[in-house]
Amino acid sequence: MSEIYILGNGAMAKAIAKGLEDKYKIIIVARDIKKASCLNFKIISYDNFNLEDKNIILAFKPYALNEVANKLKGKARFVISVLANTTFEQLHCIKAQNYVKIMPNIAAEFKASTTPYLMEKSIFKDEILSIINTFGKSFLLQNEKEFDIAMVLSGCVPAFLAIVAESLANAGVRNGLKNDLSYSLTKSTFESFSAIFTHIHPAIMKEKICSPAGVTIKGIEALEKRALRGVFFEAFEASMRK
């Protein structure tokens, strides 16, 4: 079983580790071993950690890149980076034979991540793609500009949709449903939406659901009055600017 060293112990590191644990031996590299002890993986310290010939995933906060790089020795086989807004040039402060930028989401824990990626070289390509596809579905991008856009869709949008889901479930409670039932109905409806979206463009989906003078089109009218589309455009742009 191949070893993968994940540098970091936050939510994304944990999600990726859980998504990979069935197929790979996972070692977490953490600054604070006690803080990372809640994870059910082997945990080692950055102190005297040698990268030589190791498979590395960077999953810490981007601002810590140079600090972490100064602690590392040796040259990795490859580095897979989950660091947002970090260029290949910046990643070169950690020595490796190849570099890959990815932006998964926390669905990696359930092997359902949407993961855009960019690969600097072709060395170890099949091995790297096997890792990425283990915790979800990967999408090759052509350049860093595309990557910066795609990472919002993959990494940020689940949080946007979480607000939508919570709001709809709360609306069910507001109008008389029990809390558990409202959340169960909302979850099931998202599953239904996903199944329809697999086969039908969302604009066509909306047209199929809305009947003349019906209850759905009244709700659509209320959303349009609030310029919901524009709100999502603004949220997307805000995340991209960050």
Accessible surface in RSA format (square Angstrom, percent):
REM  Atomic radii and reference values for relative SASA: ProtOr
REM  Chains: A
REM  Algorithm: Lee & Richards
REM  Probe-radius: 1.40
REM  Slices: 20
REM RES _ NUM      All-atoms   Total-Side   Main-Chain    Non-polar    All polar
REM                ABS   REL    ABS   REL    ABS   REL    ABS   REL    ABS   REL
RES MET A   1   160.02  82.9  79.50  52.6  80.52 191.7  81.46  69.3  78.57 104.1
RES SER A   2    57.83  48.9  42.86  57.2  14.97  34.5  15.13  32.2  42.70  59.8
RES GLU A   3    68.51  39.3  62.40  47.2   6.10  14.5  18.80  36.4  49.70  40.6
RES ILE A   4     0.86   0.5   0.86   0.6   0.00   0.0   0.86   0.6   0.00   0.0
RES TYR A   5    23.58  11.0  23.58  13.4   0.00   0.0   4.84   3.6  18.74  23.1
RES ILE A   6     0.00   0.0   0.00   0.0   0.00   0.0   0.00   0.0   0.00   0.0
RES LEU A   7     0.00   0.0   0.00   0.0   0.00   0.0   0.00   0.0   0.00   0.0
RES GLY A   8     5.49   6.8   0.00   N/A   5.49   6.8   5.49  15.1   0.00   0.0
RES ASN A   9    42.98  29.6  27.70  26.8  15.28  36.8   0.19   0.5  42.79  41.4
RES GLY A  10    42.44  52.3   0.00   N/A  42.44  52.3  38.51 105.7   3.93   8.8
RES ALA A  11    76.93  70.7  56.31  86.9  20.62  46.9  63.47  89.4  13.46  35.7
RES MET A  12    42.60  22.1  39.22  26.0   3.38   8.0  39.22  33.3   3.38   4.5
RES ALA A  13     0.10   0.1   0.00   0.0   0.10   0.2   0.00   0.0   0.10   0.3
RES LYS A  14    84.73  41.3  84.73  52.0   0.00   0.0  27.76  25.0  56.97  60.7
RES ALA A  15     2.56   2.4   2.06   3.2   0.50   1.1   2.34   3.3   0.22   0.6
RES ILE A  16     0.00   0.0   0.00   0.0   0.00   0.0   0.00   0.0   0.00   0.0
RES ALA A  17     0.00   0.0   0.00   0.0   0.00   0.0   0.00   0.0   0.00   0.0
RES LYS A  18    59.51  29.0  53.44  32.8   6.07  14.5  17.02  15.3  42.49  45.3
RES GLY A  19     0.04   0.0   0.00   N/A   0.04   0.0   0.04   0.1   0.00   0.0
RES LEU A  20     0.00   0.0   0.00   0.0   0.00   0.0   0.00   0.0   0.00   0.0
RES GLU A  21    76.13  43.7  61.75  46.7  14.37  34.2  13.56  26.2  62.57  51.1
RES ASP A  22   107.16  75.1  78.59  78.2  28.57  67.6  31.30  73.7  75.86  75.7
RES LYS A  23   105.65  51.5  93.22  57.2  12.43  29.6  67.17  60.5  38.48  41.0
RES TYR A  24    16.89   7.9  14.30   8.1   2.60   6.8  10.44   7.8   6.45   8.0
RES LYS A  25    91.44  44.6  87.51  53.7   3.93   9.4  50.99  45.9  40.45  43.1
RES ILE A  26     9.97   5.7   0.61   0.5   9.35  22.5   0.61   0.4   9.35  25.4
RES ILE A  27     2.72   1.5   2.72   2.0   0.00   0.0   2.72   2.0   0.00   0.0
RES ILE A  28     0.00   0.0   0.00   0.0   0.00   0.0   0.00   0.0   0.00   0.0
RES VAL A  29     0.00   0.0   0.00   0.0   0.00   0.0   0.00   0.0   0.00   0.0
RES ALA A  30     0.51   0.5   0.00   0.0   0.51   1.1   0.51   0.7   0.00   0.0
RES ARG A  31   124.27  52.2  92.99  47.4  31.28  74.5  34.68  47.4  89.60  54.3
RES ASP A  32    72.46  50.8  66.50  66.2   5.95  14.1  25.46  59.9  47.00  46.9
RES ILE A  33    77.94  44.4  74.19  55.3   3.75   9.0  74.19  53.4   3.75  10.2
RES LYS A  34   182.38  89.0 168.97 103.7  13.41  31.9 114.17 102.8  68.21  72.7
RES LYS A  35   151.10  73.7 130.97  80.4  20.12  47.9  83.79  75.4  67.30  71.7
RES ALA A  36     0.37   0.3   0.00   0.0   0.37   0.8   0.37   0.5   0.00   0.0
RES SER A  37    75.36  63.7  52.75  70.4  22.61  52.1  31.99  68.1  43.38  60.8
RES CYS A  38   102.49  77.5  71.58  79.8  30.91  72.6  50.26 127.3  52.23  56.3
RES LEU A  39    13.96   7.8   6.68   4.8   7.28  18.3   8.85   6.2   5.11  13.8
RES ASN A  40   136.86  94.4 106.76 103.2  30.10  72.5  37.00  89.1  99.85  96.5
RES PHE A  41    31.94  16.0  11.84   7.3  20.10  52.3  20.97  12.7  10.97  31.4
RES LYS A  42   123.14  60.1 107.10  65.7  16.04  38.2  65.77  59.2  57.37  61.1
RES ILE A  43    32.91  18.7  11.41   8.5  21.50  51.8  11.41   8.2  21.50  58.4
RES ILE A  44    46.53  26.5  43.89  32.7   2.64   6.4  46.53  33.5   0.00   0.0
RES SER A  45    31.32  26.5  24.17  32.3   7.15  16.5  19.08  40.6  12.24  17.1
RES TYR A  46     6.17   2.9   6.17   3.5   0.00   0.0   3.87   2.9   2.30   2.8
RES ASP A  47    99.75  69.9  82.89  82.5  16.85  39.8  26.06  61.3  73.69  73.5
RES ASN A  48   119.99  82.7  95.91  92.7  24.08  58.0  24.69  59.4  95.30  92.1
RES PHE A  49    10.60   5.3   5.14   3.2   5.46  14.2  10.60   6.4   0.00   0.0
RES ASN A  50    65.21  45.0  62.27  60.2   2.94   7.1  18.84  45.3  46.37  44.8
RES LEU A  51     2.08   1.2   2.08   1.5   0.00   0.0   2.08   1.5   0.00   0.0
RES GLU A  52    87.91  50.5  80.82  61.1   7.09  16.9  38.52  74.5  49.39  40.3
RES ASP A  53    93.03  65.2  78.36  78.0  14.66  34.7  23.77  55.9  69.26  69.1
RES LYS A  54    49.37  24.1  46.02  28.2   3.35   8.0  23.41  21.1  25.95  27.6
RES ASN A  55    12.28   8.5  11.64  11.3   0.64   1.5   0.04   0.1  12.24  11.8
RES ILE A  56     0.10   0.1   0.00   0.0   0.10   0.2   0.00   0.0   0.10   0.3
RES ILE A  57     0.84   0.5   0.84   0.6   0.00   0.0   0.84   0.6   0.00   0.0
RES LEU A  58     0.05   0.0   0.05   0.0   0.00   0.0   0.05   0.0   0.00   0.0
RES ALA A  59    11.75  10.8   0.00   0.0  11.75  26.7   2.78   3.9   8.97  23.8
RES PHE A  60    26.98  13.5   9.91   6.1  17.07  44.4  18.68  11.3   8.30  23.8
RES LYS A  61   132.39  64.6 130.66  80.2   1.74   4.1  73.64  66.3  58.76  62.6
RES PRO A  62    53.85  39.2  45.51  41.5   8.34  30.3  45.80  37.8   8.05  50.0
RES TYR A  63   179.60  83.8 140.53  80.0  39.06 101.7 119.96  90.1  59.64  73.5
RES ALA A  64     0.78   0.7   0.31   0.5   0.46   1.1   0.78   1.1   0.00   0.0
RES LEU A  65    11.89   6.6  11.86   8.5   0.03   0.1  11.86   8.3   0.03   0.1
RES ASN A  66   100.23  69.1  98.87  95.5   1.37   3.3  27.20  65.5  73.03  70.6
RES GLU A  67    83.70  48.1  75.37  57.0   8.32  19.8  37.78  73.1  45.92  37.5
RES VAL A  68     0.69   0.5   0.69   0.6   0.00   0.0   0.69   0.6   0.00   0.0
RES ALA A  69    13.29  12.2   3.93   6.1   9.36  21.3   4.17   5.9   9.12  24.2
RES ASN A  70   130.97  90.3  94.63  91.4  36.34  87.5  29.16  70.2 101.81  98.4
RES LYS A  71    74.45  36.3  61.70  37.9  12.75  30.4  26.00  23.4  48.45  51.6
RES LEU A  72    22.09  12.3   1.91   1.4  20.17  50.7   1.91   1.3  20.17  54.3
RES LYS A  73   116.82  57.0 110.44  67.8   6.38  15.2  76.82  69.1  40.00  42.6
RES GLY A  74    30.20  37.2   0.00   N/A  30.20  37.2  15.38  42.2  14.82  33.2
RES LYS A  75    96.42  47.0  95.43  58.6   1.00   2.4  40.56  36.5  55.86  59.5
RES ALA A  76     0.00   0.0   0.00   0.0   0.00   0.0   0.00   0.0   0.00   0.0
RES ARG A  77    52.20  21.9  52.20  26.6   0.00   0.0  14.99  20.5  37.20  22.5
RES PHE A  78     0.47   0.2   0.47   0.3   0.00   0.0   0.47   0.3   0.00   0.0
RES VAL A  79     0.00   0.0   0.00   0.0   0.00   0.0   0.00   0.0   0.00   0.0
RES ILE A  80     0.83   0.5   0.83   0.6   0.00   0.0   0.83   0.6   0.00   0.0
RES SER A  81     1.15   1.0   0.29   0.4   0.86   2.0   0.01   0.0   1.14   1.6
RES VAL A  82    14.82   9.8   6.67   6.0   8.14  19.6   6.67   5.8   8.14  22.1
RES LEU A  83     4.07   2.3   0.00   0.0   4.07  10.2   0.87   0.6   3.20   8.6
RES ALA A  84    31.34  28.8  29.39  45.4   1.95   4.4  29.39  41.4   1.95   5.2
RES ASN A  85    74.50  51.4  45.92  44.4  28.59  68.8  33.23  80.0  41.27  39.9
RES THR A  86     6.98   5.0   5.59   5.7   1.39   3.3   2.08   2.8   4.90   7.4
RES THR A  87    55.46  39.4  55.46  56.2   0.00   0.0  52.62  70.7   2.84   4.3
RES PHE A  88    28.99  14.5  28.78  17.8   0.21   0.5  28.78  17.5   0.21   0.6
RES GLU A  89   143.38  82.3 131.91  99.8  11.47  27.3  46.11  89.2  97.27  79.4
RES GLN A  90    93.55  52.3  83.66  61.1   9.89  23.5  31.92  67.9  61.63  46.7
RES LEU A  91     0.09   0.1   0.04   0.0   0.05   0.1   0.04   0.0   0.05   0.1
RES HIS A  92    84.62  46.2  69.62  48.4  14.99  38.4  51.18  52.7  33.44  38.9
RES CYS A  93    56.71  42.9  25.17  28.1  31.54  74.1  37.40  94.8  19.31  20.8
RES ILE A  94     2.29   1.3   0.03   0.0   2.26   5.4   2.29   1.6   0.00   0.0
RES LYS A  95   136.64  66.7 133.13  81.7   3.51   8.4  77.06  69.4  59.58  63.5
RES ALA A  96     7.23   6.6   0.00   0.0   7.23  16.4   0.00   0.0   7.23  19.2
RES GLN A  97    57.16  32.0  51.87  37.9   5.30  12.6  16.73  35.6  40.43  30.7
RES ASN A  98     0.00   0.0   0.00   0.0   0.00   0.0   0.00   0.0   0.00   0.0
RES TYR A  99    13.07   6.1  13.07   7.4   0.00   0.0   6.38   4.8   6.70   8.3
RES VAL A 100     0.00   0.0   0.00   0.0   0.00   0.0   0.00   0.0   0.00   0.0
RES LYS A 101     6.38   3.1   6.38   3.9   0.00   0.0   2.29   2.1   4.09   4.4
RES ILE A 102     1.10   0.6   0.31   0.2   0.79   1.9   0.31   0.2   0.79   2.1
RES MET A 103    16.33   8.5  16.33  10.8   0.00   0.0   3.65   3.1  12.68  16.8
RES PRO A 104     0.00   0.0   0.00   0.0   0.00   0.0   0.00   0.0   0.00   0.0
RES ASN A 105    12.41   8.6  11.60  11.2   0.81   2.0   3.84   9.3   8.57   8.3
RES ILE A 106   106.37  60.5 104.40  77.8   1.97   4.8 104.40  75.2   1.97   5.4
RES ALA A 107    30.51  28.1  27.10  41.8   3.41   7.8  29.71  41.8   0.80   2.1
RES ALA A 108     0.00   0.0   0.00   0.0   0.00   0.0   0.00   0.0   0.00   0.0
RES GLU A 109    62.05  35.6  50.05  37.9  11.99  28.6   3.56   6.9  58.49  47.8
RES PHE A 110   150.77  75.4 125.99  78.0  24.79  64.5 132.96  80.6  17.81  51.0
RES LYS A 111    87.51  42.7  68.93  42.3  18.58  44.2  67.35  60.6  20.16  21.5
RES ALA A 112    63.21  58.1  41.72  64.4  21.48  48.9  48.25  68.0  14.95  39.6
RES SER A 113     1.67   1.4   0.00   0.0   1.67   3.9   0.00   0.0   1.67   2.3
RES THR A 114    58.55  41.6  58.53  59.3   0.02   0.1  27.02  36.3  31.54  47.7
RES THR A 115     0.00   0.0   0.00   0.0   0.00   0.0   0.00   0.0   0.00   0.0
RES PRO A 116     4.90   3.6   4.90   4.5   0.00   0.0   4.90   4.0   0.00   0.0
RES TYR A 117    14.18   6.6  14.18   8.1   0.00   0.0   3.26   2.5  10.92  13.5
RES LEU A 118    13.05   7.3  13.05   9.3   0.00   0.0  13.05   9.2   0.00   0.0
RES MET A 119    34.48  17.9  10.09   6.7  24.39  58.1   7.82   6.6  26.66  35.3
RES GLU A 120    62.91  36.1  34.12  25.8  28.79  68.5  23.15  44.8  39.75  32.5
RES LYS A 121   111.82  54.6 100.78  61.8  11.04  26.3  67.55  60.8  44.27  47.2
RES SER A 122    87.43  73.9  72.37  96.6  15.07  34.7  37.84  80.6  49.59  69.5
RES ILE A 123    69.93  39.8  60.01  44.7   9.93  23.9  68.69  49.5   1.25   3.4
RES PHE A 124    50.85  25.4  34.07  21.1  16.78  43.7  43.58  26.4   7.26  20.8
RES LYS A 125    94.92  46.3  92.49  56.7   2.43   5.8  37.44  33.7  57.47  61.2
RES ASP A 126   117.89  82.6 108.65 108.1   9.24  21.8  39.85  93.8  78.04  77.8
RES GLU A 127    57.45  33.0  49.34  37.3   8.12  19.3  34.83  67.4  22.63  18.5
RES ILE A 128     0.00   0.0   0.00   0.0   0.00   0.0   0.00   0.0   0.00   0.0
RES LEU A 129    33.95  18.9  33.92  24.3   0.04   0.1  33.95  23.8   0.00   0.0
RES SER A 130    40.95  34.6  29.80  39.8  11.14  25.7  29.46  62.7  11.48  16.1
RES ILE A 131     1.52   0.9   1.52   1.1   0.00   0.0   1.52   1.1   0.00   0.0
RES ILE A 132     0.00   0.0   0.00   0.0   0.00   0.0   0.00   0.0   0.00   0.0
RES ASN A 133    72.39  49.9  55.70  53.8  16.69  40.2  23.51  56.6  48.88  47.2
RES THR A 134    22.19  15.8   7.87   8.0  14.32  34.1  15.69  21.1   6.51   9.8
RES PHE A 135     0.70   0.3   0.70   0.4   0.00   0.0   0.70   0.4   0.00   0.0
RES GLY A 136    14.59  18.0   0.00   N/A  14.59  18.0   6.05  16.6   8.54  19.1
RES LYS A 137   137.57  67.1 133.72  82.0   3.86   9.2  79.65  71.7  57.92  61.7
RES SER A 138    25.23  21.3   7.99  10.7  17.24  39.7   0.00   0.0  25.23  35.3
RES PHE A 139    92.42  46.2  87.70  54.3   4.72  12.3  92.42  56.0   0.00   0.0
RES LEU A 140   102.79  57.2  78.37  56.1  24.42  61.4  78.37  55.0  24.42  65.7
RES LEU A 141    26.43  14.7  23.00  16.5   3.42   8.6  23.20  16.3   3.23   8.7
RES GLN A 142   132.77  74.2 103.81  75.9  28.96  69.0  40.07  85.3  92.70  70.3
RES ASN A 143    72.36  49.9  66.63  64.4   5.73  13.8  34.28  82.5  38.08  36.8
RES GLU A 144    54.27  31.2  51.42  38.9   2.85   6.8  29.32  56.7  24.95  20.4
RES LYS A 145   159.80  78.0 151.26  92.8   8.55  20.4  98.27  88.4  61.54  65.6
RES GLU A 146    69.32  39.8  66.94  50.6   2.37   5.6  27.29  52.8  42.02  34.3
RES PHE A 147     1.72   0.9   1.72   1.1   0.00   0.0   1.72   1.0   0.00   0.0
RES ASP A 148    50.26  35.2  50.14  49.9   0.11   0.3  11.02  25.9  39.23  39.1
RES ILE A 149    67.79  38.6  67.79  50.5   0.00   0.0  67.79  48.8   0.00   0.0
RES ALA A 150    17.48  16.1  15.54  24.0   1.94   4.4  16.83  23.7   0.65   1.7
RES MET A 151    13.26   6.9  12.47   8.3   0.79   1.9  11.88  10.1   1.38   1.8
RES VAL A 152     0.46   0.3   0.46   0.4   0.00   0.0   0.46   0.4   0.00   0.0
RES LEU A 153   107.88  60.1  98.28  70.3   9.60  24.1  98.49  69.2   9.38  25.3
RES SER A 154     2.60   2.2   1.07   1.4   1.53   3.5   2.60   5.5   0.00   0.0
RES GLY A 155    27.76  34.2   0.00   N/A  27.76  34.2   5.98  16.4  21.79  48.8
RES CYS A 156    40.88  30.9  36.07  40.2   4.81  11.3   8.21  20.8  32.67  35.2
RES VAL A 157    30.26  19.9  30.26  27.4   0.00   0.0  30.26  26.3   0.00   0.0
RES PRO A 158    52.51  38.3  42.38  38.6  10.13  36.8  46.00  38.0   6.51  40.5
RES ALA A 159    61.45  56.5  52.54  81.1   8.91  20.3  58.22  82.0   3.22   8.5
RES PHE A 160    37.32  18.7  34.69  21.5   2.63   6.8  35.97  21.8   1.35   3.9
RES LEU A 161    81.15  45.2  80.65  57.7   0.50   1.3  80.94  56.8   0.20   0.5
RES ALA A 162    57.79  53.1  45.96  70.9  11.83  26.9  53.75  75.7   4.03  10.7
RES ILE A 163   114.41  65.1 113.65  84.7   0.75   1.8 114.41  82.4   0.00   0.0
RES VAL A 164    45.60  30.0  42.25  38.2   3.35   8.1  45.56  39.6   0.04   0.1
RES ALA A 165    26.99  24.8  26.68  41.2   0.31   0.7  26.81  37.7   0.19   0.5
RES GLU A 166    94.04  54.0  92.81  70.2   1.23   2.9  17.59  34.0  76.45  62.4
RES SER A 167    59.56  50.3  49.94  66.7   9.62  22.1  34.11  72.6  25.45  35.7
RES LEU A 168   101.04  56.3  92.99  66.5   8.05  20.2  93.12  65.4   7.92  21.3
RES ALA A 169     0.02   0.0   0.00   0.0   0.02   0.0   0.02   0.0   0.00   0.0
RES ASN A 170    70.89  48.9  66.83  64.6   4.06   9.8  25.55  61.5  45.35  43.8
RES ALA A 171    45.93  42.2  40.48  62.5   5.46  12.4  45.29  63.8   0.65   1.7
RES GLY A 172    15.26  18.8   0.00   N/A  15.26  18.8  14.63  40.1   0.63   1.4
RES VAL A 173    59.00  38.8  49.11  44.5   9.88  23.8  49.11  42.7   9.88  26.8
RES ARG A 174   188.72  79.2 165.91  84.6  22.81  54.3  65.80  89.9 122.92  74.5
RES ASN A 175   122.34  84.4  84.98  82.1  37.36  90.0  30.69  73.9  91.65  88.6
RES GLY A 176    66.20  81.6   0.00   N/A  66.20  81.6  35.25  96.7  30.94  69.3
RES LEU A 177    73.17  40.7  65.89  47.1   7.28  18.3  67.70  47.5   5.47  14.7
RES LYS A 178   167.53  81.7 158.64  97.3   8.89  21.2 109.16  98.3  58.36  62.2
RES ASN A 179    80.43  55.5  74.06  71.6   6.38  15.4  28.72  69.1  51.71  50.0
RES ASP A 180   113.53  79.5 108.18 107.7   5.35  12.7  37.44  88.1  76.09  75.9
RES LEU A 181    88.29  49.2  83.31  59.6   4.97  12.5  87.27  61.3   1.02   2.7
RES SER A 182     2.21   1.9   1.66   2.2   0.55   1.3   0.00   0.0   2.21   3.1
RES TYR A 183    85.82  40.1  82.53  47.0   3.29   8.6  70.68  53.1  15.14  18.7
RES SER A 184    61.78  52.2  56.11  74.9   5.67  13.1  27.15  57.8  34.63  48.5
RES LEU A 185    89.18  49.7  87.90  62.9   1.28   3.2  88.87  62.4   0.30   0.8
RES THR A 186    16.89  12.0  12.31  12.5   4.57  10.9   9.93  13.3   6.95  10.5
RES LYS A 187   138.16  67.4 131.41  80.6   6.75  16.1  80.09  72.1  58.07  61.9
RES SER A 188    55.85  47.2  54.73  73.0   1.12   2.6  22.92  48.8  32.92  46.1
RES THR A 189    84.51  60.1  81.83  83.0   2.68   6.4  60.91  81.8  23.60  35.7
RES PHE A 190    65.23  32.6  61.22  37.9   4.00  10.4  62.00  37.6   3.23   9.2
RES GLU A 191   109.16  62.7  98.90  74.8  10.25  24.4  47.60  92.1  61.56  50.3
RES SER A 192    57.66  48.7  49.92  66.6   7.74  17.8  29.71  63.3  27.95  39.2
RES PHE A 193    88.06  44.1  85.76  53.1   2.30   6.0  87.63  53.1   0.43   1.2
RES SER A 194    64.93  54.9  61.15  81.6   3.79   8.7  26.56  56.6  38.38  53.8
RES ALA A 195    58.81  54.1  49.38  76.2   9.43  21.5  57.86  81.5   0.95   2.5
RES ILE A 196    63.21  36.0  58.78  43.8   4.43  10.7  63.21  45.5   0.00   0.0
RES PHE A 197   105.31  52.7  93.06  57.6  12.25  31.9  93.37  56.6  11.94  34.2
RES THR A 198   105.28  74.9  69.26  70.2  36.01  85.8  59.20  79.5  46.08  69.7
RES HIS A 199   152.99  83.6 116.20  80.8  36.79  94.1  77.41  79.8  75.58  87.9
RES ILE A 200    47.89  27.3  41.72  31.1   6.16  14.9  46.81  33.7   1.08   2.9
RES HIS A 201   121.89  66.6 107.33  74.6  14.56  37.2  81.62  84.1  40.27  46.9
RES PRO A 202    55.34  40.3  51.08  46.6   4.26  15.5  51.51  42.5   3.83  23.8
RES ALA A 203    48.36  44.5  43.59  67.3   4.77  10.8  47.32  66.6   1.04   2.8
RES ILE A 204    88.16  50.2  88.16  65.7   0.00   0.0  88.16  63.5   0.00   0.0
RES MET A 205    12.88   6.7  12.57   8.3   0.31   0.7   2.58   2.2  10.30  13.6
RES LYS A 206    59.45  29.0  55.31  33.9   4.13   9.8  35.88  32.3  23.56  25.1
RES GLU A 207   108.15  62.1  95.33  72.1  12.82  30.5  39.13  75.7  69.03  56.4
RES LYS A 208   146.72  71.6 109.02  66.9  37.71  89.8  63.99  57.6  82.73  88.1
RES ILE A 209    94.95  54.0  75.65  56.4  19.30  46.5  80.91  58.3  14.04  38.1
RES CYS A 210    24.73  18.7   8.78   9.8  15.95  37.5   8.31  21.1  16.42  17.7
RES SER A 211    61.97  52.4  57.02  76.1   4.95  11.4  39.33  83.8  22.63  31.7
RES PRO A 212   132.83  96.8 104.50  95.3  28.33 103.0 116.43  96.1  16.40 101.9
RES ALA A 213   104.59  96.2  60.09  92.7  44.50 101.2  70.45  99.2  34.14  90.4
RES GLY A 214    14.88  18.4   0.00   N/A  14.88  18.4  14.74  40.5   0.14   0.3
RES VAL A 215   138.02  90.8 122.80 111.2  15.22  36.7 126.23 109.7  11.79  32.0
RES THR A 216    47.53  33.8  38.68  39.2   8.85  21.1  28.95  38.9  18.58  28.1
RES ILE A 217    66.20  37.7  65.85  49.1   0.36   0.9  65.85  47.4   0.36   1.0
RES LYS A 218   129.40  63.1 123.25  75.6   6.15  14.6  80.32  72.3  49.07  52.3
RES GLY A 219    36.56  45.1   0.00   N/A  36.56  45.1  34.43  94.5   2.13   4.8
RES ILE A 220    37.57  21.4  36.99  27.6   0.58   1.4  36.99  26.6   0.58   1.6
RES GLU A 221    73.33  42.1  67.99  51.4   5.34  12.7  31.81  61.5  41.52  33.9
RES ALA A 222    54.58  50.2  49.89  77.0   4.68  10.7  53.36  75.1   1.22   3.2
RES LEU A 223    84.12  46.8  84.10  60.2   0.02   0.0  84.12  59.1   0.00   0.0
RES GLU A 224    81.36  46.7  65.85  49.8  15.51  36.9  38.79  75.0  42.57  34.8
RES LYS A 225   160.96  78.5 122.72  75.3  38.24  91.0  83.83  75.5  77.13  82.2
RES ARG A 226   199.00  83.6 182.43  93.0  16.57  39.5  57.30  78.3 141.70  85.9
RES ALA A 227    57.43  52.8  51.64  79.7   5.79  13.2  57.39  80.8   0.04   0.1
RES LEU A 228    64.85  36.1  64.69  46.3   0.17   0.4  64.69  45.4   0.17   0.4
RES ARG A 229   143.71  60.3 139.05  70.9   4.66  11.1  64.81  88.6  78.90  47.8
RES GLY A 230    30.65  37.8   0.00   N/A  30.65  37.8  27.48  75.4   3.17   7.1
RES VAL A 231    80.54  53.0  79.15  71.7   1.39   3.3  79.19  68.8   1.36   3.7
RES PHE A 232    70.76  35.4  67.79  42.0   2.98   7.7  68.14  41.3   2.63   7.5
RES PHE A 233   147.18  73.6 143.13  88.7   4.05  10.5 146.84  89.0   0.34   1.0
RES GLU A 234   123.78  71.1 118.86  89.9   4.92  11.7  43.04  83.3  80.74  65.9
RES ALA A 235    31.01  28.5  22.25  34.3   8.76  19.9  30.65  43.2   0.36   1.0
RES PHE A 236    45.83  22.9  45.83  28.4   0.00   0.0  45.83  27.8   0.00   0.0
RES GLU A 237    87.48  50.2  87.48  66.2   0.00   0.0  23.43  45.3  64.05  52.3
RES ALA A 238    47.40  43.6  39.68  61.2   7.72  17.6  40.46  57.0   6.94  18.4
RES SER A 239    27.28  23.1  16.03  21.4  11.25  25.9   7.31  15.6  19.97  28.0
RES MET A 240    68.02  35.2  48.98  32.4  19.04  45.3  42.09  35.8  25.93  34.4
RES ARG A 241   181.07  76.0 143.52  73.2  37.55  89.4  77.20 105.5 103.88  63.0
RES LYS A 242   183.12  89.3 154.38  94.7  28.74  68.4 105.98  95.4  77.14  82.2
END  Absolute sums over single chains surface
CHAIN  1 A    14366.7      12106.0       2260.7       8538.1       5828.6
END  Absolute sums over all chains
TOTAL         14366.7      12106.0       2260.7       8538.1       5828.6
